[in-house]
Amino acid sequence: MTPPRILVVEKDRAAAAALAERLCAHGYETLGPAASCREALEAADAHRPDLAVMDLVLEGACDGADAAALLREGHGIPVVLLSRNGEAARLDEVRKASVACLLPNPPDSQALIGAIETALAASRLEIARQRLEASSRAVFAATPTALLLLERDGVVVDANPAAHKLFGCGLEGLAGASLAGLLAPGEAGVAATLLAAAGGGETGRAVAKGMRLDGSAFPVALTLAPRVSEEDGRMLLEARATRQPGVRPDLPEIDLESAPEGFFVIDAEDRLRLANAAAGRIFGLCGAPPAGTPLEAALPEELAGALSRDAARVIAWNEPVRKEMTVAVGGADKTLLVCLFPMGHDEASRMAAGLVTDITDRKLLESQLAHMAFHDPLTGLPNRSLCLDRIRQAIERSKRRDNYQYAVIFLDLDRFKVINDSLGHHMGDRLLEGVAKRLRECVRGLDTVARLGGDEFVVLLEETGSYREIVRIVKRIRAAIGTVFPLCGHDIHVSCSMGIVISPCLYDKPEELLRNANIALHRAKSEGRNRFKVFNTRMLEDAIRLMDLESDLRQALRRGEFFLDYQPILALRDRRLTGFEALVRWRRPGRGVASPMEFIPVAEDTGLIVPLGAWVLREACRTMAAWQEAFPESRAMSMSVNLSAKQLAQPTMVEDVARILRETGLDPHALKLEITETVIMDNPEVSILRLKRLKELGVRLSVDDFGTGYSSLSYLQRFPIDTLKVDRAFVSDIEASENRKIVGAVVALAHSLGLDVVAEGVELETQSDVLTGFACEAGQGFLFSRPVCREDVERMLEQGGREATPAAS
């Protein structure tokens, strides 16, 4: 099944990329990003997305509220709007735009996916409703009987072709006419009586003289029904021309055989006195039975019994009956709408007349729409809405019953994105279908298996006897998912991680329980895949702390709370300064300086590493350019700056580096970009192209933490690098025989490829001596200097840069 296509509209490229990555991880196909209203409309015309996720602030004159209104009105595309803090004053514009949902930016993943799934389901329901309305409109137009739609005051708002023909009008002739205006002069009282009856909720019937456009009068029978539907206050007028001659010239002549609705009459002795052709088709009759045929002989047994009971009630109590019934007709179940009403002048001659409509297709469509609203279209499992409702019921049962226990398992597949990217979304969909089937097989009939989106599933276990039973089911699920999936000639191996919440828990909202299960899931994934974790309150505290840290990081970028320290890099032979490595620091208000190990992983996970890394690069280049101008001896030195995986993956990364070099005026040869071995080898072919383009700018490149990754020599010699940095793990224990051999081999390998070597973490003179013996060019570490501020570096340069300040003991 084709995944939903979502257009990302966000002027911040980094935020757009992070948002697109989150959406792709949940199985959606993303389009864009678009940065302005104009780009969003062009993308909508070209690609017809199913939904748009849009920031409130866009480039250009139009904001997100304007763009959302245009997408909704012009293209029928629902919009989930994102609003940052400080934009509350514009909420009135947002409400007028009729967006599907308004969320804070950046959004919570669960809230975003829930809003997207709800909007998509509502969109599918609206499309189905429009199709059903179009079908009803076609039936209205094709009906041979003259039908007119009236407002409460009797003004015509619509009429079918048969009505135009009956009153001798063109296609626009009846619109705006009044009921009294359709009748001959002197018939105004008839119009008023009909409107009064319909206004009181009753069906009005009358015979009057109608007027054609050419002024000719004709007899017409009018029936005015009080309303078309419960939601619509308009009235439906049926008009039939009559012939004056006959036994009862005051009554219209009824052509039952041409009527599209089924009509039948049952007498007090349960005999079928009349059935028109439409009723015969609905009842499954081959032909009209003779008048007076007993019901049980004319109709199927179940149908005859139901009509007999209802007709007896109508005749005995002189009251109408309206009901839906599902009966077997012709070997298949049919759902019929039957309206029975009394017929006859007195009790002795009273019979029951009925109208019958086959609504089987309509009920089936309603059932399908209801299923679509609460089930996942790919796997057929309950979706997020139905899952939350089932959890809500479990919470309520646990409050009423002391011995009731349940558990919620939040599950997702490990490295599912790799399967989607390598084998395609079609294969990913087949895998999700297989996972859904195995999950259903692992649980009992009273349990619920739901799919929230992407590769995320939820299992609700009810009436669990003990913790041991829950663990047994969890292990059964893990074993079932771990068994190979044979799909289209491929053997797919996957594993899953699970977060579990076990009652009794003091929950009022199912969303809270699902959130905590998701927190436990992420803890399981962080500690190694193919694991499960049971939620505890410490996990929630950690999640809140990380959320606060992310919020503080965003504010820190805006407030300028980051600064750089610089660790000197020295030539080992003569202890001469050869360069510096820029290291980012964060001065948190009221908390001192935060460790990079605390905030860098969070910045990586949230995508904030991209704007933070750009700031570090610009600040380091600006500082180095200032030193080169103030201290001529520093012009031979370099400034090393680390590049993260997300920075290297940015399509505009090379252009961004070139722009920063131009803005700061730094000689490109003085900039050395450090990329870890693992980052390069994640996608070596793309990395080679990016690194070659950087080399063309004139910058130098260094492989950081060399020896801890998995580089192959065939790739290593293709990388356009200048320096290898030996990881501190080898240097710290270099006196050990194995580490000494490894470091010696790395230095020899680098020299054979024409590269120089920098050793990290040099803390002892013995380590420096061993490295010098290997002809290692440079080193950095506490033996020479700790990372220092800009002012301390400038004092070093004023002293000639011959040797750094020794590290404090």
C-alpha positions, 0 to 999 in steps of 0.5 A: 500500500502506498504510504501517505504523502506529506508536504513539509512546509518550513523555512528553517532547513534544519528543522524541515530536515529533522521533521522529514526524518521523523515522518519517514521513520513513521512510514510516511513519504515526505515532499518538499520542503517548501519555505513559502506559501508560493512554494507550498501551492506549487508543490501541491499542484505538482504532487497532490500530497495527502496532508501538509505539516506547516510552520506558522511563520514562512518566507514571503508575505503569506504566513502559515495560516494563509497558506493553510487556508489556500491549501484547504480551500483550493486543493482540499489538503488538510494542514497540521500547523506548527506554532512556536512560542510567542505566536499566540497573538495570531491564533485567531488567524489560525482558527479561520484557516480551519487547520486540522490541528495546531501543535507547538513547534517542535512537536511531540512525536506522538502528538504529531503522528496522532494529529496526522492520522486523525486528519488523514482519517477525517480526509478519507471520510470527507472524500467518501461523504462527497462521493455518497453525496454525488451519488445521491445527487445523481439519483435526484436528477435521474428520478422521473418524478418531479422533485423540488427542494424548498427552504422553510419559507417555501422558496425553491433552491433546487429542482430536478429535470422532471420538475423543470419539464412539468412546470415548463421551465428552463434549467434556471426557471425554478430557482428562487420561485416560491411554492405559491408562485408555482400554483394558479392564482387563488391557490395560495391557501393550499401552499400555506397549508402544505408549509404549515403541515411540514413546519409542524413535522408532518407530511402535507398532501394536497391537489391543486392547479399548477401553472406552467411558464406559458401561463397554462394551468394543469392539475397537480398532486403535491406531497411536501415532506418536512425535511430531507435529513436530520441535519438539513432543515429544507423540505422535499416537494413531490409534484405529479400531474393528474388527469381529471377524468376518473372515479375520483377526479380529486385524487392524483392517478398513481403510477406505482410501477414506475416508482423507484421506491418499493410500495406494498399493502398488507391487509388484516388477514396477512395477505399481500394486496399490492406490491409494485415492481420495485418492492418485488425486486427488493423482496426477491420476487420473480413477478408480482404475486396475485392480489390476496396471496398470503404473506408466507406464500408470497415472501421469504419466511423470515421477511414474511414473519417480520412484516406480519408482526409490524403490519398487525401493530399498525392496523391495531394501533393505527400508528406508523412503524419505521424500522431497519431489518436485516433478513435473508432474501435470495440466499443473501442478507439484505438490510431494508428500511421499512415504513408502514403506515395505516391505510383505510377510511375506518377500522373495518377496512384498515390495512397497512401500506408500506414503503421499502428501500434496500439500504444494504449498500449504504449500511455496508459503506457506513460500516466500511467508513467506521472501520476506516476511522478506527483501523489501520488501512495496511494491517487492519489492526486497531489504530491509535484512536481505537487503541486509546479507547481500549486502554481507557476501558482497561483503566476504568475496569482496574478502578472498579475491580481490585483483582483486575490487572493489565499491561501495555506493551509499546513495541517497534522494530529495530533498524526498520528504516534500513529495510525500507531504504534498502528494499523499498517501502513495498517490502517494508509494508509486507514486513509490517503485515507479517509482524501484525499477523505474528503479534495477533498469534502471540496474544489471546482473543481478549487482548488488543494489538494495534498499530500506531503508525510506521513500525510502532505497535501497541499490545494491550494484555487484559486479565493478566494473572501474574508478572510471570505471565506477562514476561512469558508473552513478551518473550513469545513476541520477541521470539516470533518477531526474531524468526526469519520473514521470507518475503519475495525471495528475501530472508528478512531478519528483524528484532524488536524493542519493547517498553512495558507498563504494568498495572496497578498504576494510578492513571486517568488518561490513556495517553499518559500510560502510552507515553510512559510505555514509549519512554520505557521503549526508548530506554530499552533501545538506548541500552541495546536493541532486542530488549524490553524494559518495564517503566518506572518513575525514574525513566519519566524523570530522565525523559523530562530532564532531557526534554528540558535540556532540549528546550534549554539548548534551543534557548541557548542558541538564541541567547548566545550562551555557547563559547569556545575553548581551544586545546593547543596541538604541538609538534612532538619533536620541538614542542612548537605550537602548530594549531588548535582544536575548537571545543564548544562549551555551554555556560548554563545560567545558574548551573555553571559550565555544562559538560559536552558529554551532557548536551552534545548527544541531545543536540545530535538526537534533536538535529540542533547539532546542525545550527550549533555546529555552524555557529562553532565553525563560524566562531572558530574561523572568525577567531583564527582569522583575528589571530592571524592578523594580530600574530604573524607567526600564527599564519602557519597554524591551523584551526581544527573543527569537528563535523558531526554526521548530521552536518556532513549529511546536509546537502548545502554543507560545502556551500555553508563552509565556503560562505563562512570562509568568505565572511570571516576572511580566513585562509581555507588552508588554515581550517582543518575539518575533523570527521570521525572514522565511523561517520565517514564509513556510514556512507563512504561513497557519498562521503568521498564526494563531499570530502573532495568538494571540501578539498577543492575549497582548500581546507584540510581534512582529518580523520578523528578517533582513528582505529576505533571504527572499521575503515578498509584500506581500499576506502582509506586511500580514496579519502582526500584526507591530510591527517590521522588522529590516533584515538586517546584509548590507544595512547593512554595505554601505549606502554602495553605491548599490543597498544604500542604495536597498534599505534606504530602500525597506524603511524606507519600506515599514515606515513605510507599514504602521505599523511601526518599523524596527531595523537590525542590524550597525551598526558605523560612524558613516557607517552610522548617519548614513544610517539616521538620514537614512532615519528608521530608529528604532533600531539595534544593532551594535558601533558601540554595544556588543557583546553584554554580560553581565547585570552590564554591562547593570545598570551601564548602567541604573544610569547612566540608560541614555542610551548603551551602552558603546562597542564595544572596538576 
